């Protein structure tokens, strides 16, 4: 058997450097393959998320995102189409939830929840409830945010009706607390006891969408105080818990794969922007930097939220100099 000295004497490199070289080449080949797979997978994931044409006015400081949850059943299929069928639901789509996430160049991310029933455009020719603007497309929603509320954004993301279901399920569920048993027949919310509840995706969607809940306290069924106004708070909490639950690569990948096709985004919002959006959203919720716009809510059949002086004050930190805004 040749010895190391024999190899060296005949001009051949020793055996152990050759083995090390082969191992290094193999490791680099595997690493290259992994990088190629990840890159290809990333491209596929991004391709699965449809885009919408939106011209955003910009926020002027850092990055701001308009986050919308659609109430449209038009894209539902299979069991979800049956589960959420609602003959009373009008055609088209409206924004069920509206949030603005602001990530300033200096400072901490902050999330603003805007009631979808906020009455805007009173001084224009097209007054409307804010969430209704989505019927005419995301661009009209962006324009109304700028023209009516004075807030400019850089990007837009629209989550389809059951997108929240898949997000929560991928995260392993979320936790909520109630005073007592609570139900809302229209939203499909049924929690049979008070206290802590671990919700799956469908239950979380019902919790977020509920606006006519009844809770049992001291043996009597009552409507929780300001429950309709807390819908946006519930949404922010559920989304925040879900994003915090996506810590493992496997869960993150599962969420991206299932939620991607249900998330419409502007063409400029790529993979890096989506990652920054998720991190900033998790930070804002995790550090209690969530603000809900106060309004004067009517108790009519079709609820309307009228702006007040407190409404304007809550919007002020988010206003953009390039957006006019008037309430």
N, C-alpha and C positions, 0 to 999 in steps of 0.2 A: 504494500500500500504506500503510495507517495506520502512523504512527510511534508510539513510546511517548508522546511529547508530545501527539500527536493524541488517543490514547486517554484520557490524563489530562484533556485539555481538555474532552472530551465526557463525563466522569464514569465512563468504563469503566476497570477495573483494567488495568494493563499485561499483555501476553501471557504473560511468563514466570512471574508469580505464579499465573496461571490454570493453566498447564501443571503447575507445582509442586503446586498444589492437587489437580488431577486425579490426578497420580502418587501423592500421599499417600493420597487416597481409595482408589485402586486397591490400593496396598500394604496399607492397613488392611483392605480387603475380602478380599484373599488371606490375610492373617494371621488374620482372623476365620474364614475357611473352614478353614484349617489347624487352628486351635484346635477348631473344631466337629468336624472329622474325627478329631483326636486324642482328644477327649472321647468321641465315639461309639465309636471303636475301643477305648478303654480300658474303656468300659462293656461292650462285647461280650466283650473278653478276660476281664474279671472274671466276667461271666455264664457263660462257658464253664467256669469252675472250680466244681465242685459243692460244696455246703456240708453239714456234718454238725452235728447238734445236740449241743453239749457245754457243760456247765457247769463252768468251770475255777475252782479255788480261788484262783488268783492267786499271784504270787510274792512280793509285799510289797515288792519293791525293783526298780525298773526294769521290764523285760519279760523273760519267759522263754517259750520255745517248746518244745513236745514235737514232735519230728520223727520220723516213722515211715515205714518202707518196707515195703509189704505184699508177702507172698509169694503172694497169691491170683492164680490164672490166670483167675478167673471173668469178668473184664472184658476179656480179650484177644480179639482178632478177627483174621481173615485169616491171614497168614503167621506172625504172632507166636503165634497160638493153636497152630499146628502146630509151630513151632520149640520152644516151651517146654512142650509137652504132657508131663505126668508122671503116669503111671497110679498111681504110688506116693504121689502127693501127696494128702493128706487134704482133704476138702471144707472150705469156709470159708476164713478168712484168719488169718494170724499175722503178727506184726511180725518181718520178716527183719532189720531194723536199727532200733535205738532210739538216739536222740540228744536231748540237752537243750541248747539254746542259751540261755545266760543273758546278758542285756545290762543290767547294773546301772545305776542312775541316775548313779553316779559310778564310774568304772573302765572297764576294757576288756571287750569281749565274750569269752565263753569257751564252748567246746563240750565237752560230756561225752558220751562214748560208753558205753552200758550194754549188756553182753552180753545177747542175747535169751534165753539159756538160764539166766540168773541165777535161782536158786531163791528165791522170796519167799513171804511169808505163812505161814511155819512155825508161828507162834504163833496163827494164825487157823483158821477152819473151811474155808478154801479155799486151801491151799498150791498153788502153781503155778509153772511156768517163766514168767518175766516176759512174754516175747513172746507167749505163748499167750492172754493177756488180751484181745488184739485180736479173738479169735473172738467175743467178746460185745460188741464195738463199741468205738469210741474212748473213750466215756465210762468204760468199765470200765478201760481202759488208764490214763486220767488218774487215776481213783480209786486204782488199785493203786500208781501212782507216788507219790501223796500218802500213802496209808495204810501202804504197805509200805516205801517208801524215804524218805519224809519230804520229798519235793520237790513244790512247787506250781508250776504253770505258768499263764500267761495265755492262751496260744493253742495250737492243735494243727493240724498239717499232715500229711496222709498221702499219700505218693507211691505210685502204683500200680506194679505189677511192672515195666513197661517204661518208666516215666517217666524213669528214669535214662538209658535209651538215647537218648531224644529230647533230653534236656538236654545230654548229651555231644556228640551229633552237631551240635546247634545251636552249640555252642562250638567246633567244629572238632577235637574229639578231646582226649585227655589223654595224659600220658606217665608210664610206670612203669619200674622197673628190676628185673631178676631176677638171681640168682646164675648161673643156667644155664637150659637148656631146662626148661619147666615145663608140666604138664598136670593137668587134673582133668576126667575124663570126665563126671561127673554135672553139673558146672557149665558144661561146654562150653568150658573154658579150654585152649587149645593155643598155646603160644608156643615156637617151634622153636629158639630160641637164647637165650643169656644177654645181659645188658646192657640197653640202652635200647630201649623199645618205644613206639610211638605207637599208641594204641588207639582204635577207633571205639566207638560206643555199645554195640553188642552185646558186643564184647570187654571193655569196661569193666564191664558188668554181670556177665560171667563172672568177672572178676578180683575184684570186690567180693563175689560170692556164694560163691566157692570156699572150701571148708572141708576138702577131702580131697586137696589138691594133692600132687604129687610133683615134685621138682626134681632135675635131674641135676647132680651135683657130683663131679668126679674120676672120671667114668665110671660112677658108681653113682646109682641113683634113690633119693632120700630124701624123707621128709616134712619140710618146713621147720619149724624149731623155732618153737613157739607160733603156727603159721600161722592156726589157728582164732581165736585171740585177736586177730590183726591184722585180721580182717575189718572191724571198725568203724573201725580206723585207715585201711584202704584206702578205705572209703566216705567218710570225712571228707576224705581227700586228693583223691579223684576229684571229689567235689562242690565242694570248694574250687577245684580247677583249672578246673572247668567254669564256676563263677560268675565267676572271673577272666577267662575267655575270652569272656564276654559283654559286651565293652566297647563294641562298635559298636551304634548304635540298631537296625540291621538284624538283627544276631544276637540282640539282646535281644528284639526283637519276635518273631522266629522261635521263640525258646525259649518265650516267653509263650504264643504261639499253639498250639504243639504240646504243651507240658507242662501247660498250664492245665487241659484236660479230664481229665488224669491226676492232678491234685492236689486232694484233698478238704481243705477247710479249715473251721474253725469260723466261724460266721456273723459274728463280730466282727472277723475278720481280713480287712480290706479291702485296697485297692490300696496305700495308704501303709504299712500294716503289712507287706505282702509285700515292698515295696521295702526297708524297714528290715531285715527278716529277711534278705534277700539280701545287703545291705551288711554286716551284722553277722557273717553266716556267712563271707563272704569275708575279713573282717578277722581273725576268730578263726583260720581255717585259715592265712591268709597270714602271721600273726605267731606261728605255732606255739603257739597257745593251745587245744590239743586235749588232752583228758585221757581215757584209757581206764580204766574201773573194773577194778581187779585182782580176780581171783577164783581159786578152786581148781577147775579144770576136770577132770572125770572123763573116762576114756577108754572109756566104755561105748558100746553101739550107739546109744542115744539120749543124747547128751551133756547133762550137767547141770553148771552152774557154781554152786558153793556159795560163799556170802559168807564173808569172813575179816575180821580186824581191819583189814587194808589196804583192804578194800571200804568199810567204814564211814568210814574216814579220807578216802577219795576223794570220798565223797558229802557229807561234812560242809559244805563251802563252798556247796553248792547247796541245803541244807535250808531249809525255810520254817517259821516259828513256828506257822503255822496247820495244818500237816500233822504228824501224829503220827509215823509211821514207826517200824518195828521190823524188825530182821533176825534 
